Amino acid sequence: MKSINIDRSKRLGQEPNTGHNRWHPDIPPAIEANEGEEVVLQTRDALDGQLNPATTEADFADIQPGAIHPLTGPVLVKGAQPGDLLEIEFLDIVPEPWAFSVILPGFGFLRDIFTDPFMVHWDIADGWATSQQIPGVRIPGAPFMGVSGVAPSHSQLQEWTRRENDLIAKGGMVLPPDAEGAVPAQGPAATEGLRTLPPRENGGNFDVKQLSKGSKLLLPVAVEGVLFSTGDAHFAQGDGEVCVTAVEMSATVSLRFRVLKGEAERHGILWPRFMRSDYFIDPQWAAPRNFIATMGMPVTDEGVNEGENLTLACRNALINMIDLLQERGFSREQAYVICSVGVDLKISNVVDVPNFVVSAFLPEDIFQG
């Protein structure tokens, strides 16, 4: 069994041999592993230890955005070549006992509405997350890794940089390459490396909560040895992660790799896939029997119908759920975090033109007593 062990009292920059926070093909492997060999990786939380149990909203001004998503790795998988498909099996994900959720001004799905910082400290015990900041609520755990990805090729790096620069030019929200806070701190990986906030063809920050213990992730291989890395563990999350954080934690993940020779090239697989053969969480939470849901449709507050606009439908479903939670006595910040960690956004239809429907599902059993 191979492993990468870290000192969580230190930031990634103090142990740069254990990981990185940019995507670049020239980042050297931290360890090498054989196909089928169990690999154990200790990971830091998404903000690289910049928050702790004593942190308050007053400390948010000191957060270094460039340090987001410290990843453990890369792991060189022997025998993997471009054109192969890498299968990653998640054998176990063990949480640390403290976690957090935050509202960070400038980030999140409703960043135009929620402009004040807010922090929730979670205690992780016996499969539940509870918090003094949201009393009366307990969130069931199904730990998963928010970020799992492989190194891009040099040509992919250039193409993805170009398309993201094009989006910036159109006014899109993109974090471009920036050496501030980068690990490695120098060289092309620092100055040219892609930020980890968006997922891409190589995987990355897709925040798919169904990738819990027992799942298998499939990623196309772009470089020799594949160079796999992971981090940003979540104890729990609603489908949507709307406030920009889930129940964020450090964790230890056990993995096994399988190389499917030539499968990506043979079948033209360009994007991630995933699968599993059992429930990703206890079925009562995967399909709650006791729930209330709100709907959203693509109609603005001013009564303008923006037909087939799924983003607007999603926004309206979420705002309607926040309103419902406020009716129950929660502050709007508490409600927003509850939606991020426990409410599932689902596309109900994309055919009933012009009003596509997104529904927000709230499991009633998260409320204690």
C-alpha positions as CSV (number, residue, x, y, z in Angstrom):
1,M,0.0,0.0,0.0
2,K,1.3,3.4,-1.0
3,S,0.4,6.6,0.9
4,I,0.9,10.4,1.1
5,N,0.8,11.6,4.7
6,I,0.5,15.3,5.6
7,D,0.8,17.5,8.6
8,R,-2.5,19.3,8.8
9,S,-1.1,21.9,11.2
10,K,0.9,23.1,8.2
11,R,-0.3,24.8,4.9
12,L,0.3,23.0,1.6
13,G,3.0,25.6,0.8
14,Q,5.0,24.3,3.8
15,E,4.8,20.7,2.5
16,P,4.9,21.3,-1.3
17,N,6.1,17.7,-1.9
18,T,2.7,16.4,-0.8
19,G,0.5,18.2,-3.4
20,H,-0.4,21.2,-5.5
21,N,-3.2,23.6,-6.2
22,R,-3.0,24.2,-9.9
23,W,-3.4,21.9,-12.9
24,H,-0.3,21.5,-15.0
25,P,1.3,18.6,-16.8
26,D,4.8,19.4,-15.5
27,I,4.0,18.9,-11.8
28,P,6.1,15.9,-10.8
29,P,4.5,12.9,-9.1
30,A,4.6,12.6,-5.3
31,I,4.3,8.8,-5.4
32,E,4.0,6.0,-7.9
33,A,1.5,3.2,-7.7
34,N,0.8,0.0,-9.5
35,E,-2.6,-0.8,-11.0
36,G,-4.8,-2.5,-8.4
37,E,-2.7,-1.3,-5.5
38,E,-4.4,0.4,-2.6
39,V,-3.4,4.1,-2.2
40,V,-4.1,6.2,0.9
41,L,-4.1,9.9,0.6
42,Q,-4.5,12.4,3.5
43,T,-6.1,15.6,2.4
44,R,-6.5,19.2,3.6
45,D,-9.8,21.1,3.5
46,A,-10.7,23.2,0.5
47,L,-9.3,26.4,2.0
48,D,-6.0,24.9,3.0
49,G,-6.4,25.3,6.7
50,Q,-7.1,29.0,6.6
51,L,-10.1,28.5,8.8
52,N,-10.3,26.7,12.1
53,P,-12.7,26.1,15.0
54,A,-11.9,29.6,16.4
55,T,-12.5,31.5,13.1
56,T,-15.2,34.1,12.8
57,E,-16.5,36.1,9.9
58,A,-14.1,38.9,10.9
59,D,-11.2,36.7,9.7
60,F,-12.6,36.3,6.2
61,A,-10.7,39.3,4.9
62,D,-7.4,37.4,5.4
63,I,-8.4,34.4,3.2
64,Q,-6.0,33.9,0.4
65,P,-8.1,32.9,-2.7
66,G,-5.1,31.6,-4.6
67,A,-4.6,28.8,-2.0
68,I,-8.0,27.3,-2.6
69,H,-8.1,23.5,-3.3
70,P,-4.9,22.1,-1.9
71,L,-4.8,18.7,-3.7
72,T,-2.8,15.7,-2.5
73,G,-0.7,14.1,-5.3
74,P,0.0,13.6,-8.1
75,V,-0.1,9.9,-8.1
76,L,1.7,8.3,-11.1
77,V,-0.2,5.2,-12.1
78,K,2.3,2.9,-13.8
79,G,1.4,1.8,-17.3
80,A,-1.2,4.5,-18.0
81,Q,-0.8,6.2,-21.4
82,P,-2.7,8.9,-23.3
83,G,-5.8,7.4,-24.8
84,D,-6.4,5.1,-21.8
85,L,-9.3,5.5,-19.4
86,L,-8.5,5.6,-15.7
87,E,-10.9,4.0,-13.3
88,I,-10.7,5.3,-9.7
89,E,-12.5,3.3,-7.1
90,F,-13.2,5.0,-3.8
91,L,-12.6,2.4,-1.1
92,D,-13.1,4.6,1.9
93,I,-13.3,8.3,2.9
94,V,-12.7,9.0,6.6
95,P,-13.6,12.5,7.9
96,E,-11.9,14.6,10.4
97,P,-14.1,15.7,13.4
98,W,-14.5,19.4,12.5
99,A,-15.9,20.9,9.3
100,F,-17.3,24.3,8.1
101,S,-19.6,26.0,5.7
102,V,-19.2,29.6,4.7
103,I,-20.9,32.3,2.6
104,L,-18.1,34.1,0.9
105,P,-19.0,37.5,-0.7
106,G,-18.5,37.4,-4.4
107,F,-19.0,33.6,-4.7
108,G,-22.0,31.3,-4.8
109,F,-25.0,30.9,-7.0
110,L,-26.8,33.9,-5.4
111,R,-23.8,36.0,-4.9
112,D,-25.7,39.1,-6.0
113,I,-28.1,38.6,-3.1
114,F,-25.9,37.3,-0.3
115,T,-23.2,39.9,0.1
116,D,-22.4,39.4,3.8
117,P,-20.0,36.8,5.2
118,F,-21.4,34.0,7.3
119,M,-19.8,30.9,8.9
120,V,-21.0,27.7,10.3
121,H,-18.9,25.3,12.4
122,W,-19.9,21.7,12.2
123,D,-19.2,18.9,14.6
124,I,-18.8,15.5,12.9
125,A,-19.8,12.5,15.0
126,D,-21.7,9.2,14.6
127,G,-22.5,9.9,10.9
128,W,-24.0,13.3,11.5
129,A,-23.0,17.0,11.2
130,T,-24.5,19.4,13.8
131,S,-23.8,23.0,14.4
132,Q,-24.5,25.6,17.1
133,Q,-24.9,28.1,14.3
134,I,-27.9,26.2,12.9
135,P,-29.6,24.6,15.9
136,G,-32.2,22.0,15.4
137,V,-30.6,20.7,12.2
138,R,-28.5,17.6,11.6
139,I,-27.1,16.6,8.3
140,P,-26.5,12.9,7.4
141,G,-23.0,12.1,6.2
142,A,-22.0,10.5,3.0
143,P,-18.4,11.7,2.6
144,F,-17.0,12.2,-0.9
145,M,-14.1,14.0,-2.6
146,G,-15.1,17.3,-4.2
147,V,-12.0,17.4,-6.4
148,S,-10.6,14.4,-8.2
149,G,-8.7,14.9,-11.5
150,V,-5.7,14.1,-13.7
151,A,-3.1,16.2,-15.3
152,P,-4.0,17.9,-18.6
153,S,-1.7,17.7,-21.6
154,H,0.2,20.7,-22.8
155,S,-2.2,21.1,-25.7
156,Q,-5.2,20.8,-23.4
157,L,-3.7,23.4,-21.1
158,Q,-3.3,25.9,-24.0
159,E,-6.8,25.2,-25.4
160,W,-8.6,25.5,-22.0
161,T,-6.7,28.7,-21.2
162,R,-7.8,30.2,-24.6
163,R,-11.4,29.3,-24.2
164,E,-11.5,30.7,-20.6
165,N,-9.8,33.9,-21.7
166,D,-12.5,34.2,-24.4
167,L,-15.2,33.9,-21.7
168,I,-13.5,36.6,-19.6
169,A,-13.6,38.8,-22.6
170,K,-17.3,38.3,-22.8
171,G,-17.8,39.2,-19.2
172,G,-17.9,35.7,-17.8
173,M,-16.7,34.9,-14.2
174,V,-13.4,33.1,-14.6
175,L,-10.3,32.9,-12.3
176,P,-7.4,33.1,-14.7
177,P,-3.9,31.7,-14.0
178,D,-2.3,33.6,-11.1
179,A,0.9,32.7,-9.2
180,E,-0.4,34.3,-6.0
181,G,-0.8,31.4,-3.5
182,A,0.2,28.8,-6.1
183,V,1.8,25.5,-5.2
184,P,4.3,24.9,-6.8
185,A,5.2,28.5,-6.1
186,Q,7.5,29.0,-9.1
187,G,7.8,28.0,-12.7
188,P,5.2,27.3,-15.4
189,A,2.9,25.5,-13.0
190,A,2.6,28.7,-11.0
191,T,2.3,31.2,-13.8
192,E,0.4,29.1,-16.4
193,G,-1.3,26.4,-14.2
194,L,-5.1,26.3,-14.4
195,R,-7.1,27.3,-11.3
196,T,-9.0,24.4,-9.7
197,L,-12.4,26.2,-9.2
198,P,-14.0,24.9,-12.4
199,P,-14.2,21.2,-13.4
200,R,-13.0,20.4,-16.9
201,E,-12.5,17.3,-19.1
202,N,-9.7,16.1,-16.8
203,G,-12.2,16.0,-13.9
204,G,-11.4,18.4,-11.0
205,N,-13.9,20.3,-8.9
206,F,-17.2,18.7,-10.0
207,D,-18.6,18.3,-6.5
208,V,-20.7,15.2,-7.3
209,K,-22.0,13.9,-4.0
210,Q,-22.7,10.5,-5.4
211,L,-19.0,9.8,-5.6
212,S,-19.0,8.5,-2.0
213,K,-17.4,5.2,-0.7
214,G,-17.9,2.4,-3.3
215,S,-18.2,4.6,-6.4
216,K,-16.0,4.5,-9.4
217,L,-14.9,7.5,-11.4
218,L,-13.7,7.3,-15.0
219,L,-11.3,9.9,-16.4
220,P,-9.6,10.0,-19.8
221,V,-5.8,9.9,-19.6
222,A,-3.9,12.7,-21.3
223,V,-0.3,12.3,-20.1
224,E,2.0,9.4,-19.4
225,G,1.3,8.0,-15.9
226,V,-2.0,10.0,-15.7
227,L,-0.9,12.0,-12.6
228,F,-4.0,11.7,-10.4
229,S,-4.7,14.1,-7.5
230,T,-7.6,14.6,-5.1
231,G,-8.8,16.9,-2.3
232,D,-11.7,19.2,-1.1
233,A,-13.4,16.5,0.9
234,H,-17.1,17.0,1.8
235,F,-18.9,15.3,4.7
236,A,-22.3,16.1,3.0
237,Q,-23.7,18.3,0.3
238,G,-27.0,19.2,-1.4
239,D,-27.1,18.7,-5.1
240,G,-26.1,22.2,-6.2
241,E,-23.8,23.3,-3.3
242,V,-25.4,26.7,-3.9
243,C,-23.6,28.9,-1.3
244,V,-20.2,27.7,-2.7
245,T,-19.4,25.4,0.2
246,A,-20.7,22.0,1.4
247,V,-19.8,20.6,4.8
248,E,-16.1,21.1,4.2
249,M,-13.6,19.0,5.9
250,S,-10.2,17.3,5.8
251,A,-10.2,13.6,5.2
252,T,-8.2,10.5,4.5
253,V,-9.2,8.7,1.3
254,S,-8.4,5.2,0.2
255,L,-8.3,4.5,-3.6
256,R,-7.6,1.8,-6.1
257,F,-6.8,2.4,-9.8
258,R,-7.6,0.4,-12.9
259,V,-6.2,1.3,-16.3
260,L,-8.6,0.5,-19.2
261,K,-6.2,0.4,-22.1
262,G,-7.1,2.5,-25.1
263,E,-10.7,2.9,-24.0
264,A,-10.9,6.7,-24.1
265,E,-9.5,6.8,-27.6
266,R,-11.4,3.9,-28.9
267,H,-14.8,5.2,-27.8
268,G,-14.1,8.9,-28.1
269,I,-14.5,9.5,-24.3
270,L,-13.6,13.1,-23.7
271,W,-15.5,13.8,-20.4
272,P,-15.7,12.2,-16.9
273,R,-18.1,9.4,-16.1
274,F,-19.0,7.7,-12.9
275,M,-20.9,4.7,-11.7
276,R,-21.7,2.6,-8.7
277,S,-23.5,-0.7,-7.9
278,D,-25.2,0.3,-4.6
279,Y,-26.7,3.3,-2.8
280,F,-24.4,6.3,-2.4
281,I,-26.1,7.0,0.9
282,D,-28.8,5.4,3.0
283,P,-31.9,5.2,0.7
284,Q,-34.0,7.2,3.0
285,W,-31.7,10.2,2.2
286,A,-31.2,9.4,-1.4
287,A,-34.9,9.4,-2.0
288,P,-36.4,10.9,1.2
289,R,-40.0,9.7,1.9
290,N,-40.7,12.8,4.0
291,F,-39.9,16.0,2.1
292,I,-41.2,19.4,1.0
293,A,-40.2,20.9,-2.4
294,T,-40.4,24.3,-4.1
295,M,-40.5,24.8,-7.8
296,G,-38.8,27.4,-10.0
297,M,-39.7,28.5,-13.6
298,P,-38.0,30.9,-16.0
299,V,-40.0,34.0,-15.1
300,T,-38.5,37.1,-13.6
301,D,-39.8,39.1,-10.6
302,E,-40.9,41.7,-13.2
303,G,-43.0,39.2,-15.0
304,V,-40.8,38.6,-17.9
305,N,-40.9,35.1,-19.3
306,E,-37.3,34.0,-20.2
307,G,-38.4,30.8,-21.9
308,E,-36.2,27.7,-21.5
309,N,-33.8,29.4,-19.1
310,L,-32.8,26.7,-16.7
311,T,-30.5,28.9,-14.7
312,L,-33.4,31.3,-13.9
313,A,-35.7,28.3,-13.1
314,C,-33.0,27.0,-10.7
315,R,-32.5,30.4,-9.1
316,N,-36.3,30.8,-8.5
317,A,-36.6,27.3,-7.0
318,L,-33.7,28.1,-4.6
319,I,-35.1,31.5,-3.6
320,N,-38.5,30.0,-3.0
321,M,-36.9,27.4,-0.7
322,I,-35.0,30.1,1.2
323,D,-38.3,31.9,1.7
324,L,-39.9,28.6,3.0
325,L,-37.0,28.1,5.5
326,Q,-37.3,31.7,6.7
327,E,-41.0,31.1,7.3
328,R,-39.8,28.4,9.7
329,G,-37.7,30.8,11.7
330,F,-34.3,30.5,10.1
331,S,-32.3,33.6,9.1
332,R,-31.8,33.9,5.3
333,E,-28.1,33.1,5.8
334,Q,-28.9,29.9,7.8
335,A,-31.4,29.0,5.1
336,Y,-28.9,29.5,2.3
337,V,-26.4,27.2,4.0
338,I,-29.1,24.6,4.7
339,C,-29.9,24.6,1.0
340,S,-26.2,24.2,0.2
341,V,-25.6,21.2,2.5
342,G,-29.0,19.5,2.5
343,V,-31.3,20.6,-0.3
344,D,-31.2,18.8,-3.7
345,L,-31.9,20.8,-6.9
346,K,-33.4,18.6,-9.6
347,I,-34.4,19.3,-13.2
348,S,-38.1,18.3,-13.3
349,N,-38.6,18.9,-17.0
350,V,-37.0,20.5,-20.0
351,V,-39.8,20.0,-22.5
352,D,-42.8,22.0,-21.3
353,V,-41.9,25.1,-23.2
354,P,-41.5,27.9,-22.4
355,N,-41.5,27.0,-18.6
356,F,-38.9,24.4,-17.8
357,V,-39.1,23.4,-14.1
358,V,-36.4,23.0,-11.4
359,S,-37.5,21.6,-8.0
360,A,-35.7,22.0,-4.7
361,F,-36.2,19.1,-2.4
362,L,-35.9,19.6,1.4
363,P,-35.8,16.3,3.5
364,E,-37.9,17.0,6.6
365,D,-36.0,14.5,8.7
366,I,-32.9,16.8,9.0
367,F,-34.9,18.7,11.6
368,Q,-34.5,17.4,15.1
369,G,-37.5,17.2,17.4
